Amino acid sequence: MKYYAKIISLNDDIEEEVVLSLGEKEICCFINSAPYALIEKNIYLVELSLSFLDEELISEADCKIMSFNRIDESFSYEIIGFLSGNQLITDGVIFQDDIFLEEFLFLDSKYVILKPDRISVSFL
């Protein structure tokens, strides 16, 4: 999905790391593409996507409380949300990906838990 996001911080040591603010939600992302110089505190149009490096870790959730939690100081997150078609509706953010329809149709209209290796961002 596309959002307007404010850059909270850029990591001097890991040049692909950026912390974005999407309203009340702050997300640490891996920069997939940035065709221009990025400046802290500026607002940009971005597209967010979930990245799984090995295999997709997604299953039906036991609880129905949406959450969005970073795992330690990594790019990984544990996300609980509602899967509706090709959209994962989470706590403050919606992710859209056809993989939800292609490989996880059996989880449609259910609460799911997933652990992406990172949340990628492309600056548009």
Helices and strands as residue ranges (DSSP letters): E 2-10, E 17-22, E 25-33, E 43-51, E 58-60, E 67-70, E 77-84, E 87-89, E 94-96, H 99-103, G 105-107, E 110-114, E 118-123
